């Protein structure tokens, strides 16, 4: 898909990107000149082909970071593809785009179709630079009066286990249940395991036909209706995107696809919890970049803590932390031989949550396919409730402080020597 060379955006804090789709060279030249002359706008390029589900270009980073995009779409060459382009751009950029139909004496029925599809302006060819300038300034004024809804409202919380079996899925599922049931927040939990994840199993949900990879594959078609067809619904109000319960090849997505899916989910939910896996190096890095909070889960045994230390070291080395990294030690007991202070010394990161061992009740919950109710009074639930309160910004809640239980003898963990 041919793209004309881009010009540099202006120095304004949140410039508006102007681009063309399907237009001939002279129209593109006029649009580029007008955009370059207007403060707060910049010309982001021209796509020679129409943009449809079958033909999706790689959008430049300048368009993604723009406050709003303005698209001028040619309706003379192929009105049917032009209408599809309007609909597709509306899905891709949601409330961050203004679309202009460009054509020579377009008939009224076609103009009506363009408006219904999402166009807000019509400019006749040849384009008059003054008319285009006035249109762009109107868009800017409208945005000042009623700014577009933020594309990043929801909060993304990622969970990674230091190794298999440390209970990251258990903690993610119970935290999500508390957010949905106790705090009445619109919450989605994503089982980001390549295959045979346990989130749906722990929630007693079946018929897991669709999963997160399906959203990535269908990002060009993604809207609220499509998402609804992929979701499982738990009685707590929690929405679930399950892992495949069969063996399949992993879908390797582009960073752009993940960004667009997560941006869409942020607009749909208050909280998006992702139960991910350490073994997927490329996807792990992407999820970490997208997350607002990253919880690393471990148990207080040497094997898990060795892996945790390496994982923390790796995340710090690639500057993925950015203040978002937090540790949760699961299945803690009053007589465990390794204390939170020793863990902190070993992995060089403080323990934020120490979750009491509740093996019998949690095993029963898994077997029953139903998480422990937030109404149950237990030390385990008390920590999960505090965790949820902290995420929701409950100032009356005090973060759980891990105790230095058991022996106070100072020793260095073997893997850190």
N, C-alpha and C positions, 0 to 999 in steps of 0.2 A: 504494500500500500504506500504510494508515493507521498512524501511529506516535504513541503517547502521549508527551507532553512529558517530557523527561529531567530527572533531578535531578543535582546536582553530585556527583562522586565524593568519597570521603573523602580525607583527607590522607595516607594510608598510601602507602608507596613503590610497592607493586605491588598495588592493590586488585583484587578479583574482581567482575566485572560480572554482574549478575543481570538476566535479561530474560524476557518471556513471549511465547509464540507461540499465537495462536488462542484465548486465554482470555477469558472474559466479564469484565465490569468489576469485579465484587466480588473475584474472584481476583486481578486485577491490583492492586487497592488493597491487599490483604493482603500480597502479595509486595513491593510498593513500601515499605510501612511496615516490614516485617521487615528488608529490606535496608538501609534508611536507619538503623535502630536498631543494626545490628551493625557494629562497627569492622572495617575491612578489606573491606567490601562496599559496593556502591552499585547503585542501580536504574538500568539502562541503557535501559529503555523497554519498550514492548509492541508487537508486530507483530500486527495484526488478522488478516492472511492467513497461511496456511501458506507455508513456504519450500520451493520446489521448483526444479528446473532451469529451469522456465518462468517462475517468479515469484521473483526474487531482489531483496531490498530493498537499499537503500544503508545499510550498517552504519555507525553513528556512530564517530568517531575514538576515543571513550572505550572502546568495546568492543575495538578493534584494539590499544590500548595496555595493556589489562588483562592481568594475569598469567594469569588463567583466566576463562572465562565459564561461567555456570550458566544453562541454559535450561529453563523449565517449559513443557511442550508439552501442549496440550489434546487428549485422545484421545476425548472424547465426541462432538464435533461431526462429525469425519470421520476415523475410525481409519486409513484408507488414506493420506490426505494427511499425517496425523500421523507415520506410519511413514516416508514419503518425506522429511518434514522432519527427522526424526532422522538419517537417512542423509545428507542434504544437509549439515546442520550438522556432522556428523562429518567430511565431506570438507573443508568450508570452514575449520574451526578445528582440524582434526587432533587433536593431543594436548592442546589447550588448552581443552577444554570438558567439563563434566559435565551430563548431560541427565536431566530428571525427567519421568516420565509423570504427567499429572494427569487424573483421571476419576472417575466415579461407579460403583463396583462393576464394574470392568473384568473381563471373563472371563479365566480362566487362559490360554487359547491366545493371546489378544491381548497379555497381559502378557509371555508368553514371546517373542512376536514383537518387542515393544518392547525387551526385554533384548538379544535377538540383534542388533537394529538399532543398539544403542548406549546405551540408557537404563541408568542405574545406580541409580535410585530411583523409587518409586511413591508418590504422595500422593493420597489420596482427597478428593473434593470433598464438602462445603465444606472448604477447606484450614484446618487448625488451625495458628495462628501458632507455637505451641510446637514442633510437629512440623517445620515448615519451618525454624525456627531451629536445631533439632538436626541436621537434614539439612545445612544450610549449614556448620555447625561441623564436621561429619564430613568434608565435602569439603575444608575448610581444613586439618584435621588430616592427611588423606591426602596433600594436596599438600606439607605440611611433611615428611612421612616419605619420600615418593617424588615429588619435584617433577617437573612436566611437562618433557619433553625440550625443549630450547631450539629455538625456531623460526628461529634465525639462527646456524647452526653453520658453514655453508659460506661461502667467501669469493668475492665477486663482483669480477672484474677486467675493466674496460672498456678497449677500444682505439678511438681515433679518429685518423684520418689528417688532417693539416693540410690536405691536398687529395688528390685522386685520384692514385694512382700512386706514393705514397711508401713503400709496402710494409707497411702496418699489418697486412694479412691474412697476409702471409708471417711476420711476427714472432709474431702471435697463434697461428697454426697450429703453428709450431715450438716455441713456449713450452708450448703445451698438450700437444704430443707428449712433451716432456721430463718434464712433470709426471706424465703417465700412464704412460710407459714406464720412465723412470729412477727416479722417486720413488714409483711404484706408488700414486698418489693417484687417487681416483675423480674424473674430470675431464670436464666438459661444455664444448663450445665451441658458441656460438650465432652464426650468421651473421645479424646484425641489419640486413641490407640489404633494402630494399624489394623488389628483384627483381635477378636475375642476379648474386648474390654469388658469390665464388670459393672459399669454404672447402671445400665438398664437392669441387670441381674439383681443388684442390691436394692433397686426400687421396685422389683417385681413386675417389670414391664416387658411385654413380648411384642412380636411382630416388628422387629427392628430392621425394616427393609432399607431404610435410608440412613445415611450417616454424613459426617462433616465433609468428607471428600466429594460427596454429591453436590454440595453447595459450591465448592471450589470449581468443579467441572462446569457448573451451570451459572457462573457468576453473571454472565450477560443477561440471563433471564430472571435474575433474583429480584423478587419483590415479596410483599407480605403474604400474598396468596401462595406462591411457590414454597416459601419457608414453612407455612402452616401445614402443607402436605408432607413435609419431612419430619415434623416434630412428633414426639411422644409426650403425653400429658400425665403427670402424676397427680394423685388426689390432693396433695399439699398445695397445688397451684404451680409447681415447678415444671418447666418445659425442658425436654431432654432431646439432644442429638446423640444417638447411640453409636457405638462402634460396630463394625461388621461382625456378625457371629459366624463367619465362615472365612476360610483362607482365600486371600485375593492379593493381587499386586498392589503395592502402595502407589497412590497417585502423587506424582511430584509436581507441585504447583509452582507458579511464578509468584514472586514477592508481590507483584501488582494484584494478583488474584486474591491473595490472603488479605492484603490491605483493604480492598474493596468489600470483601465479605465482612471483615471485622468492623469496618466503618458502618455498614448497613446494620449489623447486629447491635452496635452501640446506640443506634437511633431507636431500635425496637425494645431494648431491655435496660433496666436499671443496673443489673449485674450479669456478667457473663463469666462463669467459672469453667476453666479448661483443665481437665484431668489428662495430662500429657505423659509422654514417656521419654526417658533420657536417651534411649537407644537411637532415636531418630535425630541425628545431628543437625541436618539442614532445617527440618521443620522445627526442631527445638529452638534454634537460633531465631527463627522468624516469630514463633510464639512469644519468646522472651521480649523481642523488640516491640511486639504489639501490646503486651500486658502492661497494666498500671502497677500491679503487685505480683511478685513471684515468690511463692512459698515452696521452699525445699523441705521435704519431709524425710526424716530418718528415725531410726530407733537407736537406743543407747548401747549398741554393741560395736565391737571393734571393726567388724567387716563393713557394716553400714556406714560407720563414721569415716572409715578410710575412703570409701567411695564419695561420701559427702564432701570431704576435704578436697578431693580432686575436682569435683563438680564446682565447688565454690571458687577454687583457684582458676578453673577454666573460664567461669563467668566474669571474674574480675579481670582476667587477662584480655578479654575481648570487649571490655568496657560495657558490658551488658547490664551492670548492676544499676547505676544511676539512682541509687537510693531505694530501689524497688525490691531488693532481695531481703527475705526474712526466713528464719529457720523455725521449724516446728518439730519437736521431739515427741514421737508417738510412743504409747505404751510405757510411759514412765511409771516407776514404782518408788515407794519410800525407801527401799533398800537396794536400789541399783548401784552398781560398783563404780560407774562413771558419772560424775557430777556435771551439772550445766557449766560450771566454771572450767572444768577440764575440757568439755566439748568446745567452749569458746576459745580456749587456748589452742586447741588442736586445729580447728577450722578457721580461726581468726574472724569469726562472726558471732554475734550474740544470739542466744536462743530467745526467741520472742514468745513462743507458746510451748508449754510442757503439758502434753495431754495424758491424763491418767490412764493406766491400763484398765480396760473394761472388756476383756476378752470374751467372757461367757455371754454377756448380754449382746455384744456385737455379733458373735457367732450365731446366736439365736435370731438376731435381726436379719442377717444375711440369709439364713435358711428359710426364714418366713418371707423374704422379699419385701421387707418393710423397715425403714430406718427407725431408730429409737425416737419416740415422740419428744419434741422439745418440752413437753409438759412434765416429763419424767424427771424427778429430782435425783441427780447423781453427780458425782465429781466430774465425770466425763462431760455431761451436758452443761455443767456450769462453765467449763472452759470453752466449749463450742459457743455457748450463749454470749460469753464475753467477747469472743472472737468476732461474732456477728455484730455485736453492739459497736465494737471498734470500727469495723468496716462501714457501718451505717452512720458513724459520727456521733454515737451516743456519748455525750460528755459525762454522764453519770456513771459510766462504766470505767473501771480501772483495768488496764492490761494485766494479764496473768503473768506473775513473776515466777519463774522456775525456782524451785528450792534446791539447795545443795544437799540432797538426801544421802543417807548412808555415810560411809567412811569419809572423813575429811583429809585423809592422807593424800598428799600431793604426789602425783606421778605423771610421767609423760607417756602418752599413748604410743604404742610401738611403731605405728605407721608414720609418726611425725618425727622420729629420731633421725 
